Amino acid sequence: MISVRSLLSEHFPSDVEIMQLSELTTWRTGGPAVSVTVTSSGMLADLLGLTFGEGIPWFILGQGSNVLASDTGCEEVIIRLSGNLAKTFWRPLENSWILKSGGGVHLPSLSGAACSRGASGLEFAIGIPGTVGGAVFMNAGAYGSAVSDRLKRVSVLDFRGSEDIIDRDECCFGYRFSRFQDEKSVITGVEMLLEFDDPDVLRSEGKRILDLRRKKFPLQYPNAGSVFRKPEKSVSPGKLIEDAGLKGRRAGGAMVSEKHANFIINTGDATSADIAELIEIVREVVFSFSGILLKEEIRYLGRRN
Ligand SMILES: Cc1cc2nc3c(=O)[nH]c(=O)nc-3n(C[C@H](O)[C@H](O)[C@H](O)COP(=O)(O)OP(=O)(O)OC[C@H]3O[C@@H](n4cnc5c(N)ncnc54)[C@H](O)[C@@H]3O)c2cc1C
């Protein structure tokens, strides 16, 4: 870790630091990692060129709201987007807004800004605590909408640092899926088309959604949203977990939420190992109870504990 840090510091003196992944993930677990904050596409291209040339593994982290990071940290260099890669530009057309957003933009803030501007289509995202890049990677969604719905194109840098612009139709979006999950690239920005609407109507829809989520989800505890994917369109993992009697089940400081069974919460002193153990327990018990094998929606970072 030290030698990678020194090498990166030579090239990016003020942007490299050792961080605890527990500070960078919403589960608030995980050990140390070298982190580089990049503020422009040019800087990112230089970094990716360097990591490619030196054979240094990396992991692009947004808000860490869908990631279980190893307690022992990771050998991957953590890349975080900031500065010019976390900016938005709005341009009005006749009946709609063209929105250009950097991959590092905070999604709930963007959703709130869109509502206030009278740009409709991102209200559903107001409570999804990720970045635009992470949301496109996951094709995050809620209440029947997904990030891909309003997308026109996505800008990426590949693992060598070469730029590409990909039209929506080529992104292979599906349920919590995009082609970027099968590629080693960084989503640096997106272009979206959002229709004009009444800001008051949009703001009140955003508020309705936030109220709904506060009632439904255990937001007072560190968590990573839904842990498991829907096995089929109409089957809810939360219901399967609840029916298997797992609400309140614990492993160390990790617990299956009493409020929403597809959430695993950190009750205060959970480790990633506790969470990983509980994920396996849930999978096994649900399988023996229902014959359905649940798969994770969350992503792993570093060695599996
Ligand atoms: C309280 C709570 C509620 C949630 N509700 C929802 C919900 O309603 N719907 C939903 O879909 N999800 C939900 N989530 C999960 C999560 O917020 C989303 O998946 C979100 O899109 C992840 O974004 P992120 O920036 O945090 O990504 P991270 O968690 O940091 O990363 C997730 C994956 O995306 C990759 N990634 C991140 N940024 C980039 C980038 N710029 N380029 C390429 N790859 C990138 C990472 O490498 C990683 O593999 C919730 C999570 C929490 C904690």
Ligand as a Chemical Component Dictionary entry (heavy atoms), coordinates in Angstrom:
data_LIG
# 
_chem_comp.id                   LIG 
_chem_comp.type                 NON-POLYMER 
_chem_comp.pdbx_formal_charge   0 
_chem_comp.three_letter_code    LIG 
# 
loop_
_chem_comp_atom.comp_id 
_chem_comp_atom.atom_id 
_chem_comp_atom.alt_atom_id 
_chem_comp_atom.type_symbol 
_chem_comp_atom.charge 
_chem_comp_atom.model_Cartn_x 
_chem_comp_atom.model_Cartn_y 
_chem_comp_atom.model_Cartn_z 
_chem_comp_atom.pdbx_ordinal 
LIG C1  C1  C 0 -30.736 3.946  2.263   1  
LIG C2  C2  C 0 -30.495 3.414  0.884   2  
LIG C3  C3  C 0 -31.534 3.361  -0.018  3  
LIG C4  C4  C 0 -31.312 2.870  -1.315  4  
LIG N1  N1  N 0 -32.356 2.825  -2.179  5  
LIG C5  C5  C 0 -32.154 2.396  -3.428  6  
LIG C6  C6  C 0 -33.232 2.368  -4.361  7  
LIG O1  O1  O 0 -34.357 2.762  -4.066  8  
LIG N2  N2  N 0 -32.987 1.914  -5.609  9  
LIG C7  C7  C 0 -31.742 1.483  -5.989  10 
LIG O2  O2  O 0 -31.571 1.083  -7.150  11 
LIG N3  N3  N 0 -30.698 1.493  -5.134  12 
LIG C8  C8  C 0 -30.873 1.941  -3.870  13 
LIG N4  N4  N 0 -29.827 1.960  -2.988  14 
LIG C9  C9  C 0 -28.507 1.441  -3.399  15 
LIG C10 C10 C 0 -27.536 2.509  -3.954  16 
LIG O3  O3  O 0 -27.816 3.783  -3.411  17 
LIG C11 C11 C 0 -27.572 2.586  -5.485  18 
LIG O4  O4  O 0 -27.195 1.358  -6.065  19 
LIG C12 C12 C 0 -26.654 3.695  -5.995  20 
LIG O5  O5  O 0 -26.901 3.876  -7.352  21 
LIG C13 C13 C 0 -25.168 3.380  -5.812  22 
LIG O6  O6  O 0 -24.450 4.567  -6.136  23 
LIG P1  P1  P 0 -23.058 4.877  -5.431  24 
LIG O7  O7  O 0 -22.518 6.117  -6.038  25 
LIG O8  O8  O 0 -23.186 4.870  -3.963  26 
LIG O9  O9  O 0 -22.212 3.633  -5.918  27 
LIG P2  P2  P 0 -21.212 2.790  -5.039  28 
LIG O10 O10 O 0 -21.977 2.081  -3.989  29 
LIG O11 O11 O 0 -20.069 3.618  -4.617  30 
LIG O12 O12 O 0 -20.723 1.747  -6.128  31 
LIG C14 C14 C 0 -21.611 0.761  -6.617  32 
LIG C15 C15 C 0 -20.981 0.160  -7.881  33 
LIG O13 O13 O 0 -20.968 1.175  -8.886  34 
LIG C16 C16 C 0 -19.645 1.347  -9.386  35 
LIG N5  N5  N 0 -19.475 2.770  -9.690  36 
LIG C17 C17 C 0 -19.686 3.817  -8.853  37 
LIG N6  N6  N 0 -19.436 4.983  -9.509  38 
LIG C18 C18 C 0 -19.047 4.648  -10.754 39 
LIG C19 C19 C 0 -18.639 5.387  -11.907 40 
LIG N7  N7  N 0 -18.579 6.719  -11.902 41 
LIG N8  N8  N 0 -18.287 4.701  -13.024 42 
LIG C20 C20 C 0 -18.337 3.347  -13.067 43 
LIG N9  N9  N 0 -18.719 2.596  -12.012 44 
LIG C21 C21 C 0 -19.075 3.228  -10.872 45 
LIG C22 C22 C 0 -18.735 0.902  -8.236  46 
LIG O14 O14 O 0 -17.446 0.522  -8.718  47 
LIG C23 C23 C 0 -19.522 -0.260 -7.666  48 
LIG O15 O15 O 0 -19.266 -1.447 -8.373  49 
LIG C24 C24 C 0 -30.017 2.440  -1.691  50 
LIG C25 C25 C 0 -28.962 2.507  -0.768  51 
LIG C26 C26 C 0 -29.197 3.006  0.499   52 
LIG C27 C27 C 0 -28.054 3.102  1.470   53 
# 
loop_
_chem_comp_bond.comp_id 
_chem_comp_bond.atom_id_1 
_chem_comp_bond.atom_id_2 
_chem_comp_bond.value_order 
_chem_comp_bond.pdbx_ordinal 
LIG C1  C2  SING 1  
LIG C2  C3  SING 2  
LIG C2  C26 DOUB 3  
LIG C3  C4  DOUB 4  
LIG C4  N1  SING 5  
LIG C4  C24 SING 6  
LIG N1  C5  DOUB 7  
LIG C5  C6  SING 8  
LIG C5  C8  SING 9  
LIG C6  O1  DOUB 10 
LIG C6  N2  SING 11 
LIG N2  C7  SING 12 
LIG C7  O2  DOUB 13 
LIG C7  N3  SING 14 
LIG N3  C8  DOUB 15 
LIG C8  N4  SING 16 
LIG N4  C9  SING 17 
LIG N4  C24 SING 18 
LIG C9  C10 SING 19 
LIG C10 O3  SING 20 
LIG C10 C11 SING 21 
LIG C11 O4  SING 22 
LIG C11 C12 SING 23 
LIG C12 O5  SING 24 
LIG C12 C13 SING 25 
LIG C13 O6  SING 26 
LIG O6  P1  SING 27 
LIG P1  O7  DOUB 28 
LIG P1  O8  SING 29 
LIG P1  O9  SING 30 
LIG O9  P2  SING 31 
LIG P2  O10 DOUB 32 
LIG P2  O11 SING 33 
LIG P2  O12 SING 34 
LIG O12 C14 SING 35 
LIG C14 C15 SING 36 
LIG C15 O13 SING 37 
LIG C15 C23 SING 38 
LIG O13 C16 SING 39 
LIG C16 N5  SING 40 
LIG C16 C22 SING 41 
LIG N5  C17 SING 42 
LIG N5  C21 SING 43 
LIG C17 N6  DOUB 44 
LIG N6  C18 SING 45 
LIG C18 C19 SING 46 
LIG C18 C21 DOUB 47 
LIG C19 N7  SING 48 
LIG C19 N8  DOUB 49 
LIG N8  C20 SING 50 
LIG C20 N9  DOUB 51 
LIG N9  C21 SING 52 
LIG C22 O14 SING 53 
LIG C22 C23 SING 54 
LIG C23 O15 SING 55 
LIG C24 C25 DOUB 56 
LIG C25 C26 SING 57 
LIG C26 C27 SING 58 
# 
